[in-house]
Amino acid sequence: MKNYITFLLIFIGAVFFAQTYKTIDTADYKQRKDFIKNYSLNNEFLVKSLKAKYSGKTGGELTKIYNELGKDFEKQVKNKDFIFNSVFDAKVKDIIGRLRKNNPQIPENLKILIAKDNTPNAYCFADGTFVINMGLFNWLNNDSQLAAVISHELGHKMTEHTLKTFLGLINQNQLDKMVVQDIKATKEYRNERAFSVLKNRVYKKGSENRKQEMQADSLGYTVFKNSDFTRTEFINTLKRLEDFDTISPKELKVETYKKFFNLPKQEFNDKWLKKEDFSLYNYNHFKSKLNKDSLKSHPEIILRINHLKKLFPELKTEVTDEKASESYAVLEKTARMETLPNFYHAEDYGIGIYASLQFLQDGEEEKYYKTWLGKCFSKIYEARKNYNLNRYLDRVDPKNQSESYQQFLNFMWNLSLDEIKNIADFYQKES
């Protein structure tokens, strides 16, 4: 079976990339309809069981939370945020099967969904729906690293961290209400005491989440090491995730702008690259009342790595990433080619243009990425014309953005409506 899956993935990959790449088909209405029906029934059963287990206000609050989560998730499925029975499913099922072989505690009822999301992440719902973001395949380097992320999320699932978090929030809400009533009964230092309630709540939440992440690491590695995956890849996975930048770690060169926006009927204008002056802003003036380190829900990666090495001495030996299998390399390439369709689906047109330019700068699949450049610019033109560009294109924020991304945003906001249309028309004709 394993060899068949490998052959299937390699064969599909050869077909994909021997021709012009075609995006993954999302015409899966019946599958989505059936999935929503089953998910709704499972969630309804879950809510009833929680209500029976937790009486009074706690049961009522849990019911509200899981009903809202269910509605939101069903909305995402209807919006085609997930793909069904894709080339990725076979790989994930194979990895979970390998993990389960020597770990019978892994639930049998896991249902796999691949999300059209470029961030390298995964999560598991209470009913056993396991969501894997497509970005994981693009960002991670091999089967073992994907297995490490899945193991970590299984650690959360098996310890019911999500349910425990909700119970903690509900209990904290009830305590805070009593404290607030006490604050209202007094006249002195109301603001200070109210802020103290908020601060303690935020710190406590951050502390609990950090403990849960480390616990999921430890339990996840225990599952991982009982399988046939390379143990040192668990640490390599954390290091790889540490490198992740939501926008992109690459720099977009000025020459790239001049190459792709010097058009036959619209010459490149250096004024487009003019930067907004933020030198008069004194960011140090704004001092947060909260300790930022205490607000982080995920502990720093280095702390998680050191914690694992302390518990599991065999992880102290560092080894370079192992080479991807042929089947994984096919999926990695597919996920990379789906980067722009995913941004477009999420209406992240500004980031889509930025990513297209980076692929073009690297000389990748020029015709393909020029097509997406035209599509995204067309959407930016419509948004600019309808006065809602802020919805699709970030504003410059020097405090939280790389210089390269700031330069890109300045360029985009400096373009006039007609200039945007000319670029959109040119690249749509090119495709």
N, C-alpha and C positions, 0 to 999 in steps of 0.2 A: 504493500500500500504506500509506504513511504517513498519507494523508488518511483512508483507511478505518479505521485504528486510532484516529485522533482521533475520528471519527464514532462508532465503537463505544463508546469510553470515555464520551463525552458522553451517548450514548443510554442506556447502562447507568446512568450517574449520575442521569439524569433519572428513570428508573424507581425507583432506590433511594430517592431523597429526596422523591419526590412522595408516597410512601406511608410507613407506619411502617417504620423501618429494620429489616431482618432481617440477623442476623450471617452471616458467610461460612460456607457449608456445607463441612464437613470430611469428608463421607461419600465418601472417595476411597480405599477399601480396595485396589482393584485397582491404582490408580496407585502407591500406596505400596509394595505388594508388588512390582510390576515395577521400581520405582526401586531398592529394596533389593537385588533380585537383580542388577541391572546394576552398582550401586555396589560390591557385594561382589566381583563378578568383576573389576572395574577395580582395586579396592584389592588384590586378590590378585595381579594382574599387576604392579602397582606394587611390592609387597613383594618379589616374585621378582626384578624388575629391580634393585632397590636391593641385595638380598642378593648378586646377581651382580657388582655394581659395587663394593660395599664388603665386603671379606673380613674374616674373624676376628670379634673382639668388636664392632667398629663395625657390621658388617652384622647381627650378632645383635641388638644394641641397637636399631637402626633398625627391624628386623622387629617387635620387641616394641612399640615406640612406635606404628607405623602400624597394627598389629593392634588395639591398645587404642583408638586414635582411631577406627578403623573400627567397632568394637563399640559405642562410645559414640554415634557418629553414627547408626548403625542404630537404636539404642534411642530416640534423639530422634525419628527418623522414625516409628517404630512408635507413639510417644506422641502423634502428631499435632502435633508442635511446628512443622510446616511445612505450607503449603497448596500445592496443585497446580493449575495452569491457572487461576489467579485473574485478576481484572481488572488486577492489578499486573504479571503476566508480560509482557503485550504491550508495556507501556511500557519495561520493562527491556531486552527483546530489541531494541526499536526504538533505544534509546540505545546499546547495545553495537554494533548494526549501523552507526550513524552514526559511532561511534568507530573501528570497524574499516575504514571506507571508505578512509581515508588512512593507516591503521596496520596493514599486513598482518601485523605481528609478533604481533598479538593472537591467541591460540589460537582455533581453530575449534570445539574440542570443549567449549565452556562450556555447562553445564547450569544453568538458573536455578531456585532455590528461594526462596520467600518465607517468612521465619520469623515466627511469631506472637510477636514480641518488640518491646517498645515503645522499646528503646534505639536511637538512631540509629547503626547500625553495619552493616558488611558484611565478608565474608571469603570467601576462595577456597581450596578444598581442592586437593591435589596432582593429583587426577584431573580437575580442571576444573569441579567442582561449585561454583557461585557462589551464595552465600547473601546475600540482602538482607533485613535486618530491616524489618518493616513500619513501625517507628518513624521510619525515614529519610523516608518519604513525608509523615509528619505534621510532622516537625521542619524539613525543608528547604523552600525556598520556590519552587523551579522545576526544570525539566528540566536546566538547565545545572549546578545544584548537585548534583543526583543523579548526573549524568555525572562531576562532579569526584570524588565519593567512589568511584565505580566505577573511574575512572582511577587513583586512588591505590592501590586494592586490586589492580588489574592490574599496577601497578608492583611490588608485593610478589610477585605470581605470576610475572612474567617474570624476576625476579632470584632466584627460588627462596629467598626469605628464610626461609621456614619450615624447609626442609631444612637450610639453613646454620645455623640456630639449634639444631636437634637435633644436628647434627654437633658444634657447639661445646660443647653440654652434655655429650655423650658424651666428648669429648676432655678436658674439664675434670674430669669424674668420674674419669677414669683418672689425671690429674695429682694430684687431691685425695687419691685413695687412697694414692698413693706418699708424699705429704706426711704423711698421717695415720699411716702406718706409721712414718715418721721421728719423729713426735711421740710415739707410743707407746713408742719406744725410749729416750726421754729422760724424766727425772723433773721437770725444772725448767720452770716457766711453761707447763704443759700447756694450761690454760684460755685463757690469753692467745694462745697460738699457734693453738689450735683456732679461736678467734673470728676471728683474723686470716685464716684460710683462708676462713671463711664470708664475712667482709667483702669480701675481694678478689674472691670469686666473685660476690657480689651486685653489686658496683660494676661489674665487667667485663660482666655480663649487662645491666645498665642502660645502660651506655655503648654496647654493641653494638646494643641495641634502638633507642636514640635515633638512631644513625647510619642504621639501616634505615628508620626513619620518614621522615627527611629525604631519603634516597635515593628512597623510594617517592613522596614529594611531587614531587621533581624529575623523575623518570621519568614519573610520572603526568601532570604538567603538560605535558610534551613530547608525550604522546599526546593530551591534551586540546586543546592549541592547534592541533594538526593537523586538528582536526575543525571542525564548523560551530557549536560552542557559544560562548557569550560568555566571552571569556578572563578578564575581571575577576571573574566569578562563582567562579573557583577560590579566590581570596582571601576572597570573601564567604562561601563554604562553610566555610572554616576558622573565620571569625569566628562563624558561626552555631553550629558545633559547640562553640565555646568557651563559648557561653551555656548549653549543655545542663546540666541538673541532673537526676539520675536520679529523684529523688522529684518535685520540681516547684519552679520558681522563684517560684510565686505564693503569696501569703499567704492563709490561710483565716481569715476574720474571725469574731470571737466571735458577731456577729449571725447568722451562718450556722448555727452550732450551735443557737442559740435558735429560729431559724425552722424548722429541719427536725427538731428533737428535742423540741419542745413538743407532745406528742401528746394527743389527746382523753382517753385513759385513763392518761396518764403525763405529768404536767407537767414542764417543764424544771427541773432541780436545779442551782443554781450550784456546788454542791460537786463536780459532775462536772468542772469546769474547774480544780480545785485542782492546783497544780503541785508536783512533788517538789522539795525543797530540795537543791541541789547546791553551795551556797555554801561548804561545809566541805571540798570536794574541792580539793586543791592539785595541779592538773595540771602545773604547772611543776616539781613535784618529780621527775617522771618524765622524765629526759633521755635521749633515745635515743642509743645508742652509734653509730648509723649516720647518716650525712648524708642527710637525706630527699631533697634535690635529686638525689643520686646514685642513689637507688632508683627514680626515675621512669623508666618504660620509654618513655613518650611525652614528648618535649620540650614545654615550654610553647608554646602556640599562637603567641604573639608571636614566639618564636624561629624557628619554622617559617615564619611569614609573612615575617620579615626576611630569612631565608635565601633564600626564593624571589625576593623583590624584588631581592636582590643578584645572583642568577643570571639573572633575567629582568626587565630594566628596565621593560618595558611594564606590569608589574604594580604599579608605583609609583603610578600614577594610580588613585585610589579612586572607585568608582561605587556608587550605591545598588543594592540587589537589583532585578533585573528582575521584572516582573509574571509570575505563573504563567500558563501556557497553560490553556485551558478543560479540556483532558484531564487536566492535572496537578492542577488544582483539584478535580476529581472524585475522584481518587485520594487527595489530601490529606484530603478530607472523609471518605472511606471509612476511611482509616487512623485518623483521629481517632475515628470511631464504633466502631472495633475495639479501642480502648484498654482498655475495661473487659473485654470478652471475653478479651483477651490476658492481663490481670492474673488473671482468674478461672481461665483455663486453667493458668497458672503457679502457682496456689494462693497468689498474693500478695493475700490477701483484705483485709488491713489497708490496704495501699497502694491497693487497689481502692476501699475506702470513702473514703479521703482524696481520691482522684481524682474519684470521683462527686460529693462535696461541692463540689469546685472547679468542676466543670461546672455543677452546680445553682446555685452562687453566681453564675456568669456568665449564668444564665438560658438555658442550652442544653438543648434536647430534654428537658424536665423529666420527662415520663412515662417516657422511655427510661432515664434515669439513676436515677430513683427505683426502677425495677425492679431495676437492678444493685445499688443500695444494699441492697435487701431480700435479694437473693441472697447478697451478701457477708456481711451481718450474720447470716444463717442459718448460714453456714459458721463464723463466729466463735463463734456460740452453741454449735455442736456441739464445736468445739475447746475452748472454756472448760469445757464440761460433761465432756469427756474428759481434762481436765488436760494438754492439749498446745498451749495457745494460743501459747506462745513460738515455735512452728513457723511461725505465720501472722501474728504481730503483733510488731513490733520492740519492744525495751525502749528507754527514754529514754537517749540518749547525747549530752549537751550538747556534747561536743567535736566531734562529727561530724554534727550535725543542725541544721537551721534552727529558729528559735524557733517558727515556725508548725507544723512537723512535731512538735516536742516537745510543744506544746500539744495537738495531736491525739492523740498517744500517751498523754499524761496522761489526757485525756478517756476514751479507750477502756479503759484499765486501771482507771479509777475506776468504771466501770459494773459493776453486779452482774449475776449470771447472769440473774435474772428481768428486769432492765431491758434487757439485750441481747435477750432473747427477745421482749419487748414491741415493741421497735423492729423486729426482724426480721419479726414477725407483721404489724405495721401496714403496712410497705412491701410485703410480699408480697401482702397483700390489696388494696393500692392498685393494684398492677399487674394 
